Amino acid sequence: MFASPAFAQAAGGAGGAAAFGQFIPLILIFVIMYFLLIRPQQKKVKEHRAMVEALRRGDQVVTQGGIIGKVTHVREDGELEVEIAQGVKVRVVKSTVVQVLSKTEPAANAG
């Protein structure tokens, strides 16, 4: 009527491989998500960081708010001074720049 403890333990021994087999689809979904979502987003963030670090005076930029202006001063504390109209300058956080419309060429060293 009652199963012996040895018989009950032997019946569950093959379940370890089956339990791992149940996790394979979950692992595959994570791998697919990594290559389709996470990795491209990390690449985009890296490119944006490089673009922001390369900003210099004279570059024409677009901010996240849609403001187009020319960089007049690059500050070390993560801010830019952008001229949006003649005589109108605003301070903008560097990371809010989404696009550089025109890049200034570095001055050639005469020598």
Secondary structure by P-SEA (a helix, b strand, c coil): ccccaaaaaaaaccaaaaaaaaaaaaaaaaaaaaacccaaaaaaaaaaaaaaaacccccccccccbbbbbbccccccccccccccccbbbbbccccccccccccccccccc
